[in-house]
């Protein structure tokens, strides 16, 4: 099933920036120079309850990562495989941080690979602080650890 909706940690409607080269959700202030499109806002958990829980979660939400993850608590408890693009500079526009996004992922439950923005290949994460990776973004790939 396909849903035409934005994802976050609440339900309702939200303004999406249209053709802004900045991506993302309109903020309360400073969006007069960009047209917005109104979109239905749903949590990933709500979609999972309606359509089934995913085994793989791909998140590319232009700085809205913490809100998408906060709306996916039930999905994350099931430890799906995850690919997520983390925008190191844009997360602050929504009142979050890279550290908060990382804490929502529970990395201790996963094998983690990273692809910094400037890299051409994925490598195993060496435990380095994520603030050490160059802006504007990096990709994380998470595979659940086998428990047993």
Secondary structure by P-SEA (a helix, b strand, c coil): ccccccccccbbbbbbbccccccccccccccccbbbbbbbbbcaaaaaaacccccbbbbbcccaaaaaaaacaaaaaaccbbbbbbcccccccccccaaaaaaaacccccbbbbbcccccccccccccccccccccbbbbbbbbcccc
